[in-house]
C-alpha cells in the first residue's frame, strides 16, 4: 500500500515496473520516429538501456540484501554501460542524476524526490552538447519543475505528488510538436519523451500497489550489436547451460577500479553467464550462472574476503538455458582475442559499421576493431568499452559513424582512465571513411583530431531506404512502401522506383564544387543494378570521380557521399 515514504525495496519495485512498462511499449514508441524509416529504434534503445540496469536491480531484489546505496549503484552503473542511442544515453544520465539525489537517504519523501528530479535534469542537460527543446529533456524538465512547485507548496502526499507530476509531464509531452516543427509535420510527439513517460507511469503503478510481474530476464543482449530475440524468454525457459546460480559479496581489501571490474566480468563470462557485478565502495555484489562455482570463488578471493555465499543447483528445477547466446558470446571473444595479443602501439582505431563490404573497407584503411551496429542497431556504451579493451594502443580514435551513437561513444570516453580516447563525431559511414583517410601518422594526436574533424564537414551523405508508413515530411507526400532518399538535413527524393529516387537524391546533393561521388550498394541490391546507377551518374557528372563499392549494409539500399 502507498505511503508517504519510499524505502529502497519500493524504489527497486518502482524501477523494475517502469522498465517492464517501457519494454511492453517499445514497438509503439519505435513507430513514433519522425522519419518513416524501418530502423526507428528509440523504444528499443531505451528498453535495452533500462534493462541493462534492471537486470542488476532484479538480482539485488531477489537476493534480499537491497539498500539505497547499492540500489543506486546498480541503476546508475547498469544504465550507463547499457546506454544505446541518444535517447538511451539521455535516459541513463537522468538515472545517474536521480540516483545521486537519493542515494544518501534511507527513505524518500516529497522533498527528496523534488531535489532528485532536479539533479536528474541537470545531469542530463550537461551530457548533451547542444540540448534541443521538444525532446525527452523538455519532458524531464517539465516534470522536475512541477515537482519543485508541489514541494514548495507543502504537498506531502506522495500519491498525489507523483500523480500531478505525471499529468503535467504528459501535458509537456503533448506540447513537443509545438517546439519541434518536424514533430508537428510528422504528426507525432517526441518518442524519447514518450519512453520516459512509460517509465514514470510504470513506476507509479508499482507505488500504488498494482499487480505487476517484477521478473526481469537476466539475458538481455549487450554486445556485438545483436538484437534481443523475440523468442528469448521461451529459449530461457527451455534451456540452461550453466547449472549453478552462484551469489556472494566480496569485502574488498583493495581499490576496485573500472579496469578491475571489467577484467573480473570478463573472467566470469568465460566460465558462465547471467553475470551481475555491482561495486559499491568497499563491497562488490556478485551473481553468476556457472558449472564450476569454485572458479568464481577463487577469482573473487583475490579481491577480498567473501560473505553471504549462496549456491543453487538450477538443473533440479529447469532444463538447459541460452545455449545459442552463450556460444555466440564465446565466438565473439575468439574473434577479438588476437587483437588483445598484438604488440602495443601508439594509435588505434575503432569504427561502428554494418555490412561486410563496409567492414572490409574500414579494415583496409587501418581500423583495428569493428563494432557491428549502426543504423539498425545502435551499440551500447558497454560495447564501446569492450572494444577499447581489445585495442592495445595509448591513443584510440572512435568513429561512431552515426549521429545516434556519438553520445554513447562520448560516455564511454568518460569511463576510460588508462587510455586516451578521442571521439571524432562522424555521423555517417562516408564521414568515417573520410576521417581515417585523412589521418596522417606523422602528425600529433591533437593535429590529427583537428584535421579529421574539419574534413568530415565537407562530406555530404545520402541514403536510400523505404517508408514504413504514410506521412508528410519536408512538403513531400510519402506513402508506405515508397523509396526515400534521405540527406544530411532531410528528405531529398521520394518515389516508387528505387533507381529514380537514387539518381534524384544524388542530383540534390551535387554542387559546383563537387569532385568525388562514392556509391556503396547494400545487401539487397545486385551488382548489375548498382552498375547501372554508376554509369548514369558518370555520364551526367563526367567531371567528377565516381567510385562504386559493395557495402553489404542492411535496410539502406544505397549510401552515397559527395565531396
N, C-alpha and C positions, 0 to 999 in steps of 0.2 A: 504494500500500500504506500502511496506517495506521502512524503513528509517534507518538512522544511529544511532538512539536512540531507546531504548525499554523501555516503561513505565510499570507500574505494571499490567495494564489491558492486555497489549500484552504478558507479561510473563505468566499471567494466561491462555490466549488463547493458547499459545505455550505448556504449561504444559498439559492442557486438551487434546490438539490434540495429543501430544506424548502418553498420556495414552490411548486414543482411538485407536491409531495405534497399540500399543503393544497388546491391548485387541483383536484386529482383527486378529493378527498373532500368538496368544498364542499357538494354536494347532500345527502349523508349528514348532514353537520353541520347544514345547514338544518333537516332533519327532526327534530333534537333539540330544537327550540324547545318550550318548556313549553306555551304555548297552541297548539292545533292550527289556527292561522290560516294563510291562504295566503301571508302575507308574512314567514314565518320566514326571516330572511336573515343569520344570524350567519356562516355559511360564506361567503356571497357577500361580505359586508362585510370579513371578514378576508382573503379572497383578493384583493379589489381593493386593499386596503391594502398587502399584502406585494408584490403585482405592481407597484405603483407604484414600489417600491424595486428590485424585481428587474429591471425594465426598465433602470434606470440601472446596476445592478451588471453586467448582461449586456453592456452596451456597454463598460464598463471591462474586463471579462473578455476580450471579443473584440479590444479594442484592444491587449491585451498590455502595458499600462502600469500594471498594478494594484499598488498599495501599500496598506498598512494605513490611513493617514490618509484617502486619497481613497476607499477602500472604505467606511470607517466613515461618511464624509460622505454617500456615496450611499445607504447603508442608512438612516441617521437622517433625512436630508432627504427622501428619497423616500417613506418610510413616514409621516412626519409630515404631509406635504402630501396624500398619498393616503388618509389615515385616514378611514374611514367607520364610523358606528355606534359604540356604546360599546365593543364588543369590538375593533373596528379601532383605535380611539384608544388603548385599553389596550395592544394589541399594539405599536403604534408607540412608545409610551412604554417598553415593555420593550426594544425595539430601541435606542431612544435611550440608555437607561441602560447597556445591554450594550456598545454601541459606545464609550461614554465609558470603559469599563473596559478595552478592548483597543486603542484607537487609538494608544497610545504604545508598544506592544510590537511588535517586528518578528516575533517568534514567540510563540505562545501555549502555555503549559504548564497543568498542572492548577491551579497556584496562581493564575495569571492568570484562568483561567476561573471559579474559585470567587469571586474578587473581582468579576468582571464580572457573574456571575449575581446576586450580592447587590446590585450597583449597579442592575441592571435592575429588580429587585423594588422597591427603594427609590424609584426614579423613577416607576414605575407607580403605587404606592400614593399618592404625593404628588399625582398628577394627578387622583385621584378624591376628590371632596369627602367622600363617606361610603362608604368601602370596605366591600363586603359579602363575607362569607366564603361559601364554596361556589361560587365563581366562578373565572374564569381567574386571578385574583390569588392565590387559595389554591393552585392547581396550580403556579403560578410560584414562589411562596414555598416550597412543599414541595420543589421541585427545587433551589432555591438552598440551602436548609438541608441537603439531602443532599450537595450539592457541597462545602459548608463542612466537613461532618463527614468526608467522604472525604479532603479536602485536609489537614485537621488530623491525620488518622490516617496520613498519609505515603503515600497512594496516588499513584503516578506514572504508571502505565499509562493512557493516555488512553482506549483502547478500553474497558477495564474501568470507568473513571471515568464515561464517558458512558453506558455500558450500565446501571450501577447507578442513575444519576440518572433515566434514562427509566423504569426499572422502578418506582422509588419514586414518581415523578410520576404514573405510571399508577395506582398504588395510591391516591394522594391524589385523583385524578380520580374513582375509583370510590367514594370516601367523600363526594363532594359532595352526594349526596342526603340524607345524614345531617345535613348542615349547613344545607341549604335544604329545608324540608318540601315546598315546591311542586315541587321536582325529584322527590322521592320519590313524591309523589302522581301525578305525570305518568309516572313510571317511566323517567326519563331521567337521564343525567349532565349536567353543565354543558356547553353547546355551545361556549362560548368556551374552556373548558379543553381540550375535545377538539380544537379547532382548534389550540391551542398544541402539543398532543402530536403532531399530524401534522407540524408544522413541525420539531419536535425529532427525530422518527423519520426524516423525510426527510433531514435534515442528517446524522444518524448513519449512514445507508446510504451517503451520499457519502463520509464519512470512512473507512468500511470498504472503499471502492473498488468498490462495486456499480455495475453498468452503469446509467447514468442519462442521459436526454436533458436537457442543460442549456439547450436552446434556449428563450428567453423571447420571446414576441411583444412587439414594441415598440408595439403598438396597443391596449393596454388602455384602455378608456374612462375618462376622468376627469371630464368635465364634464357639466352640464345634466341630471344625474340620469338618464342613459341607461345601460341595462344593456348588458353585453357581449353581442354577438350570438353565438348558439351556432355560427354558420357563419363566424365571424371568420377562423379560420385558412384556411378554403377561399377566402374573399374575398382574403386577403392573398397567397395563392399564385397567385390568378387575375389580380390587377390591381396595377399600380404606376403611380401618378400622377406622383410626383416621382422623376426618373431618376438623380440623383447622390447617393450616400452620401458625405457630407462630414464629416470629423473633423479637429479641431485642438485645440491647447491655447493659451489666452491667458495670457501672462505679464503680470499686472496691473501697471499703473502708478498705480492709484487704488483707493480702498476700493470693494469691490463689495458694496453693501448689498442688502437684500431687495427694495427697490423697483427698483433697477437690474437685479437678476436677473429679476424679473417682467417688466419692460419688454423686456429682451433676449429672454426666452422668447416674449413676445407678438409681437415682431418676427419671430422665426424661424417662429412659427406662421403668420404672414401670407405667408411665402414657401415653406413646406414642411410636413413632418410628421415623425413619429418623433423628436421633439426630446428630447434629454437635455442638461441643463446642470448640471454638478456643480462647485460652487465650493468650493475648499479653500485657505484663507488667501490666498496670493499667486498662485494659478493657478486657471483655470477650464477644465474639460474639456468640449468641445462635440461633439455629434453631431446631424446633421440630414439629412433627405432633402429635396432641393430641385432645382428645374430650373435654378437660377442660383447656383452656389456662390459666385460673386464678390460677390453681395449680402450673403451671410452673413459673408464675409471682411471686406468693407468696414465692416460694422457692428461686427464684433469688434475691428477695429483702433482704434476709439475708446476701447477699454478697456485696450489694451496691445499688446505685440508678440506675434506668433504663432509657434508651433513645432509639430513633429510633424504637419504637414498631410498629409492623405490623402483623395483623391477617387476614388471608384469609380463607373463607369457601370453601374448596375444593369439597364438595359434590354438589355444584352448577355446577361444571364443570366435575366431574368424578364419577365413581362408586366406590364401596369398593375396598380396595387395601391391598395386602400382608397379608391376614388373616392367612394363613398357617404359614408363617415365624414368625409372631408375637406370635402365640400360641406356636410354638416350643421354642422361646426365653423364654416365660413365664414358660414352663415346665422345661427348663434347670435351671431357677432360683429356682423353687420349690425343685429341686433335691439337690441344693447346700446350701439352707438356713440352714439346720440342722448343717452343718459343721461350719458355721459362729457363731452359737449359742453355740457351745461346749466351755467348760472352756479353758482358755489359757494354753498352755503347752510350755515346753522349746524347743522341736524339732518337726518338722513336715516334711512330705514327699509329693512331687508332682511327678507324673510319667506320661510320654506320653505312650499311649498304643492303640492297635487296636485289637478287638476281645474279646468277653465276657469272654472266658476262661482265657485269659491272664489277663484281668482286675481283675477277682476274685483271681487269684494267687497273684497279686500285693497287692490287698486289704488285703488278708490274711497275707501278710508279714508286714503290717502296713502302707501302703501308704494311706495318708489322702485324696488325691484328684487325680482323673484320668482325664487327658486331652485326649479326643478322637482324634486320628490323626495317626501319624506315617508315614508309607510308602506311603499310598495312599492319604494322605492329611496332609501337614505339618502345625501345629498350628502356629499362629502368636505371636508376642511379646505381643499384647493385650490379647490374650488367656492366656499367662503366667501370666500377671499382674492380670487378673481376678481370676485365680487360687490362686495366692499368697494372694489376698484379702480374699479368703474363708478359708484359713488355719490359724487358730488362734494360732500362735506359734512365739517365738522370733527368732528362727533359722529354716530356711526351706531349705531342700535339694531338688534340682530339678534333676530328671533323664530324660534327653531328649530321650534316647534310640534310637537315630537315628543321624547319623553324619550330616544330613542336617537340624537338629533342634537345634544343640548346639549353633550356633551363635544367634538365636532368644532368647534362654534362657539367654545367656550372656548379650544380650541387655536389657532384662527385669531386670536383676540383677542390671544394672547401673541406672535404673529408680526408684528403690525402696529405700526409705530412712528410714522407720520406722521398718524394719525387716532385719535380716542378711540372705542374700540369698547365698547359696552355690550350684554351678552347678557342678555336677560330670559328666565328659564328656563321658557318656555311648553312644556308637554308635549303640547298638543293644538291643533288649528286654532281651536276656540272660545276657548281661552285667549289665543291670539294676537290674535284679533279684539277680545276684551275689553281686552287690553293697549293696543292702539293707539287704541281708542275713549277710553280714559282718559288719553291723552296730552294735556297742556294746554300750548299754545305759550307762555303767559306765565310758566310755572314754569321753574326751573333744571333742568339735566340730572339732577342729583342728586335733586331733589324728584320729578321725573317717574319716575325709576328706582324710587324707593321706592313711589310711588303705583301704578305699573303692576305691580310685583312683589306688592304687597298685594292688588290687585284680582283677579288671576288665581287667588288662593286660594279665591275664592268661586264659581268656575266648576266645575261637575261635568259630566263628559263621558261619554257612552255611544256605542258604535259597534257596528253590526250587520254581521257578516260570516258566512262559512260555515266549517265544520270540515273539515280535510283528512285527519283520521284519528280513530279511536276512542280515547277516553281518559276519565279521570275527574278533574275539577278542581272544587274548592270543593264537594265532595259532589254534583256534578252529573254524571250519565252523559251523555256526548256521543258521538254516532255520526257517522261520516264522512258529510258532506253536510248535517248539521243546521245550522240557523241559530243564531248565538250573539249575545247582547247583552253586550258587554264594557264594564264600567265602569272607573273610575279604579283600583280595587283588586281587580278580579276579575270572574268571570263572573256576570252578573246574571240572564240568562234563556237558555233553550235550548229548541229545538223544531223541528218540521218545517215550520211555517207562518211566513213572514217577518213578516207583519203582526202576528201574535200575539206573536212574540218581541220585536218592536219596542215594542209597547204595554206589555208586561210589563216590559221594561227601563226605560221611562220611569216606570212606577209605582214601581219600586225606587229611582229617582233622586230622587223627589219628597220634600219635607219641608214642614212648616207655614210655613217662611219663603220657599218658592219663589215667585218673581214672574214670571219670564220663561223660556219654553221656546223654544229655537231649533232648527229641524229643517233639516238640509242633506241633500238626497237625491242619491244617486250616479248614475254614468253608466248603470247597469243598472236603474234604477228609472224608471217613467213618471211624468209629472206627475199623471196621474189617480190612480195608486196612492198617491203621496205626499199628494195632496189628501185622500184617504180617511183616512189616518193623522192628518193635521192636524185634520180635522173631529171625529174621535173624541176626540182629546186636548183640543180646545177645549170639547167638550161635558162631558167629565169634569172638567176643571180650568178652569172658567169664570172664576175669579178671577185667572187668570194671562194675561199677554200671550203670544200664540203667533205665532211667525214661521216661515214656510216659505221656504226658498231652494233654488234649483237649484245644487248644489255641483259635480256632474260628476266627483266623485272615483272612482277605480277601487277595486275589491276590497271597499270598505265601502259597503254599500247605503244606510245612514243614519248620519250623525253628528249626535248630539243633545246640546245643552247645556242645563243647568238652572241658573238663577241666582236 
